Every structure is written in structure tokens, then in C-alpha cells.
Amino acid sequence: MLKKATKLKSIIKTKTKSNINMRPTSEAMIELLTLVFLSSLAEEAKAKAFEEKSATIRAQHLRAVSKVRSKGLC
């Protein structure tokens, strides 16, 4: 998980083109929020898989959950 957080940090820095300085606390907050989001997405996908009586969380479960989440944001 640490590698993914480091990758996320590098993506953020390249997308901002280094014009924006981020404090370490901001970087930590972004990493924590990302982990919380991924954790909740995994929990919802787990529930969706359980509803469909699947022992494995599949990509279709994640897609179904993410579609519901994206509709809620608009």
C-alpha cells in the first residue's frame, strides 16, 4: 500500500507541474483520504459480491458500486 501512496504522490506532483508546493501534512491528508475511499469502495464491493452469492470480489462488483457512487456525487 505504501508503494501506491508514493505513486499517488508522484502523480499529484506531475499533474500540478510543481507550481504548487504541498506541505507534508497535505500530502498525508491526501494519502489518508485515498485509503479511506478505497477501503469503503472495497467494503461496498464485498457487500455487492455477497448479494450475488459470489465468494470473490470481481471487477463487475467494483464497477457496479463505483457507478452508484458517481451518481451520488452529481
N, C-alpha and C positions, 0 to 999 in steps of 0.2 A: 504494500500500500504506500510505503514511503517513496518508492520509485514513481508511482503515479502522481503523488503530490509534487514531487520535483519536476516532473514532466509538465504538470499544470502550471507551475510557477514559470517555467521557461516559455510556455505558450503565452501566458499573460504578458510577460516582458516583451516578446516579439510582436504581439498584437498592439501593444501601446507604443512600440517603436522607441522605447526607452526615453520618451519625452516626459513620462510621468514617473516620479520617484515614489516608490511604495515603502512604507515603513514595515519593519518586520512584523509588527502586530497586525497590520492589514493583510500581509501575506498569510499569516497564521489564521486569521479570521476567514479568509477565502478558502483555505485548505479545510478548515473545520466545517464550514457550510457545505462544501462539496461532499465531504464524508457523510454529513447528516443527510444530504439529499440522496446520495447513493444508497445509504442504509435504508431510508424509508422506501425508496424505489424497490429495493430487494425484498423488503418485508411485504409490500403490496403484491409484487410478482409471486412471492411464495404463497400468499393467500389465493391469488388467481389460479396458480397451479393446483392448490389443494381443492378449489372449487371444481376444477376439471378432472379431479382424481388422478393427477399426474404426480409421480414421485420425484420428477426432475423439473426444475425451473428451466423453461426453454425461451428462446428468443421471442416467440409469439406471445408469451406471457408478459415479457417486458414491454413489447410494443403495445399491447392492449392497455397496460397500466399507464404507459407514457402518453398515449393518446388521450386518456381520461384526464390526466394531469394537465396536459397542454390546453384542453378545452376549458378547464377551470381557471386558467390564467387570463384568458381573454375576457 
